[in-house]
Amino acid sequence: MRPATAFGLGAFVLASTVLAAGGPHVVEDSEVLEPGQCQVDLWVTRFDPGAGYANATPACTLASLPRLELGMQFQHYWFSESPYDELLGPSLKLNLVPEEKGVGVGIYFNSEVNLRTGNLEVATLLLPVTVPLSDHLRVNLNAGWQYLRLANTPNDFFWGAQVEAKLGGETSLMVEAFGRARGVTAGQVGVRWRPGNGPLDLDFLAGESQDKLLAGGLLDKFNSLFFTVGVTVRW
């Protein structure tokens, strides 16, 4: 696999390893779905140039297990110079302290296997913390461990920070940064629209990722812009 292609899958997997604070956001919050509620997150991300991925993630919180969210994440990646890849794996989030207590704390885990090769591509264990600053503003912080098979350092520290702000009754703004201690770093900004504050969310995001990749004895930097359109449906 060429270095640029390895960076491509590595950056894409990094940018989609966690379910996040809903939809295509990367930084995870501490909260789970309402007990008895389910949702499906659908989004498409396009990287420049010529690559991207599509995601489908159904998740539910059972009424009998009100603090545990169970999910399954499927992703289809395509590249300009290599075969496509498809990843599938489970995700679990346990809420330890609700944010209504003042500071929310949770535990999040996911892993994904490449369906074409059988390789374990990613596994993540995070401590998400949510700090509600007001009714319209909250901060989400992430810290934990991540295995990323194609990275220069497969096992590494993962970090993330996000600010969510409600701009009006139906619209929210999100700004986040995330990355690995010795690898890819990225950030994105997005707007979420929830028509009529109903069961449907629409997300529009733009971001940039950077990786310092050692190739042929030289340290190269790979930058990539990415754009995302997402839909979340709850029931």
URRA-V617767 format. One record per residue. N is the residue number from 1. D_CENTER is the distance of its C-alpha to the mean C-alpha in Angstrom with 1 decimal. Layout:
N:D_CENTER  N:D_CENTER
This chain:
1:24.6  2:25.1  3:23.3  4:21.6  5:20.3  6:19.1  7:17.2  8:15.8  9:14.3  10:13.3  11:11.5  12:9.9  13:8.8  14:7.6  15:5.6  16:4.0  17:4.9  18:3.7  19:4.8  20:5.0  21:8.4  22:8.8  23:8.0  24:6.0  25:5.3  26:2.9  27:6.0  28:7.2  29:10.7  30:13.6  31:14.8  32:15.0  33:16.4  34:20.1  35:22.3  36:23.3  37:20.5  38:18.2  39:15.7  40:14.1  41:11.1  42:12.2  43:11.1  44:12.5  45:11.6  46:14.7  47:15.2  48:18.6  49:20.8  50:20.8  51:17.6  52:14.4  53:12.5  54:12.6  55:10.4  56:12.1  57:10.9  58:13.9  59:14.1  60:17.2  61:18.8  62:22.4  63:25.3  64:26.7  65:23.6  66:22.6  67:20.2  68:18.3  69:15.5  70:15.5  71:13.2  72:13.2  73:10.6  74:12.4  75:11.7  76:14.6  77:14.8  78:17.9  79:19.6  80:22.9  81:24.6  82:23.5  83:23.1  84:20.0  85:17.7  86:16.2  87:13.9  88:14.2  89:13.7  90:13.6  91:11.4  92:13.4  93:13.2  94:16.6  95:17.6  96:20.4  97:21.4  98:20.9  99:20.3  100:23.7  101:25.2  102:24.4  103:21.3  104:18.7  105:17.7  106:15.7  107:14.7  108:11.6  109:11.8  110:10.6  111:12.3  112:12.8  113:16.2  114:17.3  115:19.6  116:21.9  117:22.6  118:21.9  119:20.1  120:17.5  121:14.8  122:12.2  123:12.5  124:10.8  125:12.7  126:11.8  127:14.0  128:12.4  129:15.1  130:15.7  131:18.8  132:20.4  133:22.7  134:24.2  135:23.9  136:22.2  137:20.2  138:17.8  139:15.8  140:12.8  141:13.0  142:11.3  143:13.4  144:13.7  145:14.3  146:12.6  147:14.5  148:13.8  149:17.0  150:17.5  151:17.1  152:20.4  153:19.6  154:17.9  155:17.8  156:16.5  157:15.4  158:11.8  159:11.8  160:10.1  161:11.9  162:11.7  163:14.7  164:14.9  165:18.4  166:20.2  167:22.5  168:24.5  169:24.9  170:22.4  171:20.3  172:17.6  173:16.4  174:13.2  175:13.2  176:10.8  177:11.1  178:9.5  179:11.0  180:13.3  181:16.9  182:18.6  183:16.4  184:13.8  185:13.1  186:11.4  187:11.3  188:11.1  189:13.1  190:13.2  191:15.6  192:15.3  193:18.6  194:19.6  195:23.1  196:25.6  197:23.0  198:23.0  199:20.6  200:18.9  201:16.1  202:15.9  203:13.3  204:14.3  205:12.5  206:13.7  207:12.6  208:14.1  209:13.4  210:16.2  211:17.4  212:20.8  213:21.9  214:25.4  215:27.1  216:30.9  217:31.5  218:30.1  219:27.1  220:25.3  221:22.6  222:20.3  223:18.7  224:16.8  225:16.0  226:13.5  227:13.7  228:11.8  229:13.6  230:12.2  231:14.2  232:13.8  233:17.1  234:18.3  235:21.6
